[in-house]
Amino acid sequence: MGARALWGILIVVAAVSAVAVQWHYAEEFEGADLFISDDAGTEQEDLLEIRKNEEERLQELSAAGEAAGESAPEAQPADDKHGTGKVNPPAGEEASDGEKPREPTAEPDATPVDGSAAPGAAETASQGTGEPGTAEEFFAAAEKLEDQGLYSEAALNYMRAINLGHAEALNSLGILYLQGAGVEENYERALMLFQEAKKRGCASADRSLGFMYRTGRGVPMDLDRALEHYLAAEKAVSDAMTENEIGTIYQARGGDENYRLAVEWYEKAAVKDNEQALYNLALILKEGKGVPRDPERSVKLLRRAAVKGLAYAQHDLGAAYGAGDGIEKDLVQMYAWFTAAGHAIEASLEYRGMLGSLMTEEQRAEGEAIGQEYYSRFGSHE
């Protein structure tokens, strides 16, 4: 292949759009208690069955641990691929405060079927131990454990918070079930937990339900219902993640008017520096769908997302340097951004390899050094 043809391939490089809600992955949860309401019907029966199964599993594991003289192994964190707004540290890394929360040693308190917490449950759980005992304390401990990638322990603490009436914990536990993070993946359970959380006024549950209907996980894909849930969530708690998701739904519908609406929502999230919204908006402005084409602003948005470590933005920024679209052509910068993105996207390294044949040894060395500096400063993730 001649240099001219090879260059032609490189300047039309385009990254794959990677719009997705990030969720956590991990190993199977070791079981615990589950607080439920007194609503009648099939849902109540299903929740009772969940609680019974988890209690039995907890008892079996406790007995096995005593017989073996050791506790069950901790779940190991796995790659975070789809996103909830909580981005965990890499495997083995501690939370930012450097302190690992201790998991309560007492087994979850029994909770009456009518949904009322057992008398003195909060006080009993914490008396003389210094461990969390209230619903908020269990929930806070669960969030810290989840941030450390200890999903099984986080799930146990979310269940303890649920036992004491914590609505947000229902949504958080549902997310773990949705992706099998510390619990066995179960879309039906996730859906029931999200619905119960919504009944109790948890705004985050609407966002979770929106995700299920947008992606068709456990329910028929329904963009209209997804949009209803996302709009309800955004109305209750205006946040960039939800605004970006609303934009993706309008974009998925296609057509100039829907692209224009998508841009409006991406703009709202981009103001809040949401990396996915920055990237999505950059792609639309580059293509000029529903709005005037603006390659210069597209490059600026790509750069903002790239320095936040989004690999697809890093790749596309490199491609822009190669095409000279919205920015002056620069082989070294193209090579550098492909180098940074290559830590997360294998295709970036393939394009970098083709590009290298068009460069001098000195240019390649400079591009490699700059690219590794970018990676050390900004990281690279999908």
MIKOL-561173 format. One record per residue (C-alpha): chain; x, y, z; residue number from 0; residue in three letters. Coordinates in pm, whole numbers. Example, Ala and Ser with C-alpha at 12.3 -4.5 7.8 and 13.67 -1.06 7.14 Angstrom:
! MIKOL-561173
R   unit        u        v        w   pos   code
R      A     1230     -450      780     0    ALA
R      A     1367     -106      714     1    SER
! end
This chain:
! MIKOL-561173
R   unit        u        v        w   pos   code
R      A        0        0        0     0    MET
R      A      145      339     -102     1    GLY
R      A      196      625      140     2    ALA
R      A      -79      830      -31     3    ARG
R      A     -333      549        7     4    ALA
R      A     -229      483      364     5    LEU
R      A     -264      850      451     6    TRP
R      A     -610      845      295     7    GLY
R      A     -711      565      532     8    ILE
R      A     -579      748      834     9    LEU
R      A     -752     1080      776    10    ILE
R      A    -1095      920      762    11    VAL
R      A    -1054      740     1094    12    VAL
R      A    -1368      781     1306    13    ALA
R      A    -1418      651     1659    14    ALA
R      A    -1716      437     1753    15    VAL
R      A    -1974      622     1962    16    SER
R      A    -1964      478     2313    17    ALA
R      A    -2280      609     2480    18    VAL
R      A    -2365      376     2773    19    ALA
R      A    -2461      397     3142    20    VAL
R      A    -2179      256     3350    21    GLN
R      A    -2255      -17     3595    22    TRP
R      A    -2038     -224     3823    23    HIS
R      A    -1932     -585     3778    24    TYR
R      A    -1816     -834     4042    25    ALA
R      A    -1864    -1182     4182    26    GLU
R      A    -2174    -1341     4333    27    GLU
R      A    -2317    -1192     4655    28    PHE
R      A    -2311    -1404     4966    29    GLU
R      A    -2673    -1337     5072    30    GLY
R      A    -2861    -1128     5327    31    ALA
R      A    -3197    -1004     5454    32    ASP
R      A    -3435     -785     5253    33    LEU
R      A    -3682     -523     5378    34    PHE
R      A    -4013     -518     5190    35    ILE
R      A    -4339     -327     5201    36    SER
R      A    -4681     -466     5284    37    ASP
R      A    -4823     -419     4933    38    ASP
R      A    -5034     -716     4824    39    ALA
R      A    -4997     -913     4505    40    GLY
R      A    -4741    -1103     4302    41    THR
R      A    -4464     -850     4359    42    GLU
R      A    -4495     -892     4736    43    GLN
R      A    -4478    -1269     4702    44    GLU
R      A    -4171    -1243     4481    45    ASP
R      A    -3996    -1015     4728    46    LEU
R      A    -4078    -1255     5010    47    LEU
R      A    -3922    -1536     4807    48    GLU
R      A    -3609    -1328     4748    49    ILE
R      A    -3577    -1263     5120    50    ARG
R      A    -3624    -1632     5207    51    LYS
R      A    -3364    -1743     4954    52    ASN
R      A    -3107    -1487     5068    53    GLU
R      A    -3156    -1577     5435    54    GLU
R      A    -3102    -1946     5356    55    GLU
R      A    -2787    -1869     5160    56    ARG
R      A    -2650    -1656     5442    57    LEU
R      A    -2709    -1933     5695    58    GLN
R      A    -2545    -2193     5471    59    GLU
R      A    -2240    -1975     5410    60    LEU
R      A    -2208    -1887     5778    61    SER
R      A    -2218    -2256     5872    62    ALA
R      A    -1963    -2342     5605    63    ALA
R      A    -1735    -2062     5720    64    GLY
R      A    -1745    -2179     6082    65    GLU
R      A    -1670    -2536     5977    66    ALA
R      A    -1375    -2426     5768    67    ALA
R      A    -1254    -2179     6030    68    GLY
R      A    -1240    -1896     5783    69    GLU
R      A    -1467    -1636     5626    70    SER
R      A    -1593    -1644     5270    71    ALA
R      A    -1357    -1481     5017    72    PRO
R      A    -1411    -1120     4922    73    GLU
R      A    -1537    -1038     4577    74    ALA
R      A    -1270     -903     4345    75    GLN
R      A    -1348     -590     4148    76    PRO
R      A    -1378     -627     3772    77    ALA
R      A    -1370     -384     3484    78    ASP
R      A    -1630     -110     3494    79    ASP
R      A    -1784      -98     3148    80    LYS
R      A    -2120       67     3147    81    HIS
R      A    -2140      349     3421    82    GLY
R      A    -2384      476     3691    83    THR
R      A    -2223      792     3788    84    GLY
R      A    -1996      613     4035    85    LYS
R      A    -1660      536     3883    86    VAL
R      A    -1466      295     4102    87    ASN
R      A    -1090      306     4156    88    PRO
R      A     -888       42     3969    89    PRO
R      A     -882     -306     4117    90    ALA
R      A     -701     -315     4447    91    GLY
R      A     -703       61     4498    92    GLU
R      A     -845      204     4821    93    GLU
R      A    -1100      481     4845    94    ALA
R      A     -970      837     4846    95    SER
R      A     -978      866     5224    96    ASP
R      A     -748      562     5246    97    GLY
R      A     -964      397     5510    98    GLU
R      A    -1146       71     5445    99    LYS
R      A    -1484       71     5623   100    PRO
R      A    -1541     -231     5840   101    ARG
R      A    -1842     -443     5765   102    GLU
R      A    -2086     -490     6055   103    PRO
R      A    -2022     -825     6217   104    THR
R      A    -2376     -877     6342   105    ALA
R      A    -2612    -1063     6111   106    GLU
R      A    -2898     -853     5968   107    PRO
R      A    -3182     -798     6212   108    ASP
R      A    -3504     -986     6141   109    ALA
R      A    -3765     -760     5985   110    THR
R      A    -4141     -825     6013   111    PRO
R      A    -4321     -897     5687   112    VAL
R      A    -4532     -585     5731   113    ASP
R      A    -4220     -379     5660   114    GLY
R      A    -4169     -229     6005   115    SER
R      A    -3817     -256     6143   116    ALA
R      A    -3771     -481     6443   117    ALA
R      A    -3788     -286     6773   118    PRO
R      A    -3449     -145     6863   119    GLY
R      A    -3290     -280     6544   120    ALA
R      A    -3070       22     6482   121    ALA
R      A    -2952       42     6841   122    GLU
R      A    -2891     -331     6872   123    THR
R      A    -2679     -343     6559   124    ALA
R      A    -2433      -86     6686   125    SER
R      A    -2431     -125     7064   126    GLN
R      A    -2083     -183     7195   127    GLY
R      A    -1930     -247     6851   128    THR
R      A    -1862       96     6702   129    GLY
R      A    -2003      -42     6374   130    GLU
R      A    -2272      125     6162   131    PRO
R      A    -2620       77     6303   132    GLY
R      A    -2864      324     6146   133    THR
R      A    -2999      304     5793   134    ALA
R      A    -2784      601     5685   135    GLU
R      A    -2471      449     5842   136    GLU
R      A    -2524      115     5670   137    PHE
R      A    -2588      296     5340   138    PHE
R      A    -2275      510     5376   139    ALA
R      A    -2066      202     5459   140    ALA
R      A    -2210       24     5154   141    ALA
R      A    -2118      311     4922   142    GLU
R      A    -1760      315     5051   143    LYS
R      A    -1729      -59     5006   144    LEU
R      A    -1869      -34     4653   145    GLU
R      A    -1620      241     4572   146    ASP
R      A    -1344       -1     4678   147    GLN
R      A    -1483     -275     4456   148    GLY
R      A    -1601     -487     4751   149    LEU
R      A    -1941     -552     4597   150    TYR
R      A    -2051     -850     4807   151    SER
R      A    -1995     -660     5130   152    GLU
R      A    -2161     -352     4979   153    ALA
R      A    -2469     -556     4887   154    ALA
R      A    -2493     -690     5240   155    LEU
R      A    -2485     -338     5385   156    ASN
R      A    -2737     -210     5131   157    TYR
R      A    -2971     -488     5246   158    MET
R      A    -2917     -390     5608   159    ARG
R      A    -3002      -30     5521   160    ALA
R      A    -3313     -153     5336   161    ILE
R      A    -3417     -345     5648   162    ASN
R      A    -3420      -13     5830   163    LEU
R      A    -3628      160     5562   164    GLY
R      A    -3368      326     5334   165    HIS
R      A    -3527      388     4991   166    ALA
R      A    -3206      482     4806   167    GLU
R      A    -3049      153     4916   168    ALA
R      A    -3322      -30     4721   169    LEU
R      A    -3205      143     4404   170    ASN
R      A    -2836       80     4479   171    SER
R      A    -2897     -288     4543   172    LEU
R      A    -3102     -308     4223   173    GLY
R      A    -2804     -175     4029   174    ILE
R      A    -2587     -453     4171   175    LEU
R      A    -2845     -713     4065   176    TYR
R      A    -2868     -554     3721   177    LEU
R      A    -2503     -621     3650   178    GLN
R      A    -2426     -915     3877   179    GLY
R      A    -2198     -706     4094   180    ALA
R      A    -2151     -904     4414   181    GLY
R      A    -2489    -1070     4356   182    VAL
R      A    -2612    -1307     4091   183    GLU
R      A    -2727    -1109     3786   184    GLU
R      A    -3106    -1093     3796   185    ASN
R      A    -3299     -839     3590   186    TYR
R      A    -3633     -934     3745   187    GLU
R      A    -3506     -860     4095   188    ARG
R      A    -3347     -539     3978   189    ALA
R      A    -3676     -426     3824   190    LEU
R      A    -3872     -502     4143   191    MET
R      A    -3618     -317     4358   192    LEU
R      A    -3625      -13     4128   193    PHE
R      A    -4006      -10     4129   194    GLN
R      A    -4016      -37     4508   195    GLU
R      A    -3759      244     4539   196    ALA
R      A    -3968      464     4307   197    LYS
R      A    -4278      401     4520   198    LYS
R      A    -4085      530     4820   199    ARG
R      A    -3985      851     4644   200    GLY
R      A    -3632      764     4530   201    CYS
R      A    -3561      988     4228   202    ALA
R      A    -3261      777     4124   203    SER
R      A    -3495      482     4066   204    ALA
R      A    -3651      661     3769   205    ASP
R      A    -3309      686     3611   206    ARG
R      A    -3249      314     3669   207    SER
R      A    -3587      225     3520   208    LEU
R      A    -3513      452     3227   209    GLY
R      A    -3192      262     3164   210    PHE
R      A    -3373      -73     3165   211    MET
R      A    -3630       44     2911   212    TYR
R      A    -3369      220     2697   213    ARG
R      A    -3150      -88     2674   214    THR
R      A    -3419     -357     2691   215    GLY
R      A    -3263     -532     2989   216    ARG
R      A    -3526     -748     3152   217    GLY
R      A    -3807     -552     2984   218    VAL
R      A    -3907     -486     2622   219    PRO
R      A    -3709     -196     2482   220    MET
R      A    -3932      112     2493   221    ASP
R      A    -3774      451     2428   222    LEU
R      A    -4096      636     2512   223    ASP
R      A    -4118      480     2859   224    ARG
R      A    -3745      527     2905   225    ALA
R      A    -3780      896     2824   226    LEU
R      A    -4069      932     3071   227    GLU
R      A    -3856      788     3351   228    HIS
R      A    -3550      995     3263   229    TYR
R      A    -3753     1316     3246   230    LEU
R      A    -3906     1237     3585   231    ALA
R      A    -3560     1179     3730   232    ALA
R      A    -3424     1499     3576   233    GLU
R      A    -3716     1699     3713   234    LYS
R      A    -3652     1569     4064   235    ALA
R      A    -3274     1590     4057   236    VAL
R      A    -3116     1777     3768   237    SER
R      A    -2789     1597     3698   238    ASP
R      A    -2559     1566     3399   239    ALA
R      A    -2581     1189     3368   240    MET
R      A    -2959     1196     3328   241    THR
R      A    -2942     1490     3085   242    GLU
R      A    -2694     1297     2872   243    ASN
R      A    -2922      992     2871   244    GLU
R      A    -3218     1202     2758   245    ILE
R      A    -2999     1328     2475   246    GLY
R      A    -2912      973     2369   247    THR
R      A    -3281      881     2346   248    ILE
R      A    -3361     1176     2121   249    TYR
R      A    -3055     1096     1910   250    GLN
R      A    -3161      731     1880   251    ALA
R      A    -3498      840     1740   252    ARG
R      A    -3322     1005     1447   253    GLY
R      A    -3432     1296     1231   254    GLY
R      A    -3326     1660     1239   255    ASP
R      A    -3574     1765     1509   256    GLU
R      A    -3468     1485     1743   257    ASN
R      A    -3101     1564     1680   258    TYR
R      A    -3173     1927     1768   259    ARG
R      A    -3337     1816     2094   260    LEU
R      A    -3046     1583     2162   261    ALA
R      A    -2806     1876     2123   262    VAL
R      A    -3008     2080     2374   263    GLU
R      A    -2977     1808     2638   264    TRP
R      A    -2613     1737     2561   265    TYR
R      A    -2543     2110     2598   266    GLU
R      A    -2696     2104     2949   267    LYS
R      A    -2479     1810     3052   268    ALA
R      A    -2168     1950     2880   269    ALA
R      A    -2194     2267     3088   270    VAL
R      A    -2157     2035     3389   271    LYS
R      A    -1849     1879     3223   272    ASP
R      A    -2001     1534     3167   273    ASN
R      A    -1747     1352     2951   274    GLU
R      A    -2002     1142     2760   275    GLN
R      A    -2210     1449     2677   276    ALA
R      A    -1899     1637     2563   277    LEU
R      A    -1814     1349     2333   278    TYR
R      A    -2168     1298     2201   279    ASN
R      A    -2208     1668     2131   280    LEU
R      A    -1871     1676     1954   281    ALA
R      A    -1979     1398     1717   282    LEU
R      A    -2305     1569     1623   283    ILE
R      A    -2130     1901     1560   284    LEU
R      A    -1870     1724     1350   285    LYS
R      A    -2140     1562     1137   286    GLU
R      A    -2379     1859     1135   287    GLY
R      A    -2694     1655     1201   288    LYS
R      A    -2989     1874     1297   289    GLY
R      A    -2754     2165     1362   290    VAL
R      A    -2493     2352     1156   291    PRO
R      A    -2163     2169     1123   292    ARG
R      A    -1897     2316     1354   293    ASP
R      A    -1568     2120     1335   294    PRO
R      A    -1374     2377     1537   295    GLU
R      A    -1605     2352     1836   296    ARG
R      A    -1621     1976     1790   297    SER
R      A    -1243     1956     1839   298    VAL
R      A    -1262     2174     2151   299    LYS
R      A    -1525     1944     2300   300    LEU
R      A    -1321     1636     2208   301    LEU
R      A    -1022     1785     2385   302    ARG
R      A    -1226     1849     2702   303    ARG
R      A    -1343     1487     2700   304    ALA
R      A     -995     1358     2612   305    ALA
R      A     -828     1524     2909   306    VAL
R      A    -1092     1361     3129   307    LYS
R      A     -953     1029     3007   308    GLY
R      A    -1230      921     2768   309    LEU
R      A    -1047      695     2522   310    ALA
R      A    -1289      741     2231   311    TYR
R      A    -1247     1117     2256   312    ALA
R      A     -869     1073     2261   313    GLN
R      A     -891      855     1951   314    HIS
R      A    -1117     1097     1765   315    ASP
R      A     -899     1393     1862   316    LEU
R      A     -605     1211     1706   317    GLY
R      A     -813     1149     1393   318    ALA
R      A     -900     1521     1377   319    ALA
R      A     -529     1606     1384   320    TYR
R      A     -479     1364     1096   321    GLY
R      A     -765     1499      886   322    ALA
R      A     -702     1864      969   323    GLY
R      A    -1075     1894     1042   324    ASP
R      A    -1130     2185     1278   325    GLY
R      A     -760     2193     1366   326    ILE
R      A     -427     2212     1184   327    GLU
R      A     -284     1876     1072   328    LYS
R      A      -16     1742     1305   329    ASP
R      A      124     1390     1269   330    LEU
R      A      300     1398     1604   331    VAL
R      A      -15     1496     1793   332    GLN
R      A     -213     1236     1599   333    MET
R      A       40      969     1702   334    TYR
R      A       40     1097     2062   335    ALA
R      A     -338     1080     2108   336    TRP
R      A     -355      736     1944   337    PHE
R      A      -86      630     2192   338    THR
R      A     -288      751     2490   339    ALA
R      A     -613      601     2360   340    ALA
R      A     -434      275     2283   341    GLY
R      A     -420      192     2654   342    HIS
R      A     -796      130     2635   343    ALA
R      A     -874       84     2263   344    ILE
R      A     -676     -171     2065   345    GLU
R      A     -781      -20     1732   346    ALA
R      A     -600      302     1824   347    SER
R      A     -272      111     1834   348    LEU
R      A     -345      -41     1493   349    GLU
R      A     -400      302     1341   350    TYR
R      A      -90      429     1517   351    ARG
R      A      108      145     1361   352    GLY
R      A       -5      245     1011   353    MET
R      A       67      610     1085   354    LEU
R      A      418      528     1206   355    GLY
R      A      524      419      858   356    SER
R      A      464      775      736   357    LEU
R      A      678      933     1008   358    MET
R      A     1047      966     1074   359    THR
R      A     1202      787     1369   360    GLU
R      A     1237     1120     1549   361    GLU
R      A      868     1202     1495   362    GLN
R      A      759      862     1625   363    ARG
R      A      977      899     1934   364    ALA
R      A      835     1245     2002   365    GLU
R      A      478     1127     1951   366    GLY
R      A      534      830     2180   367    GLU
R      A      680     1048     2456   368    ALA
R      A      396     1300     2435   369    ILE
R      A      137     1024     2423   370    GLY
R      A      274      854     2733   371    GLN
R      A      275     1190     2908   372    GLU
R      A      -91     1236     2813   373    TYR
R      A     -169      893     2952   374    TYR
R      A       14      959     3279   375    SER
R      A     -171     1289     3322   376    ARG
R      A     -518     1198     3201   377    PHE
R      A     -543      819     3198   378    GLY
R      A     -754      639     2938   379    SER
R      A    -1083      454     2983   380    HIS
R      A    -1376      349     2769   381    GLU
! end
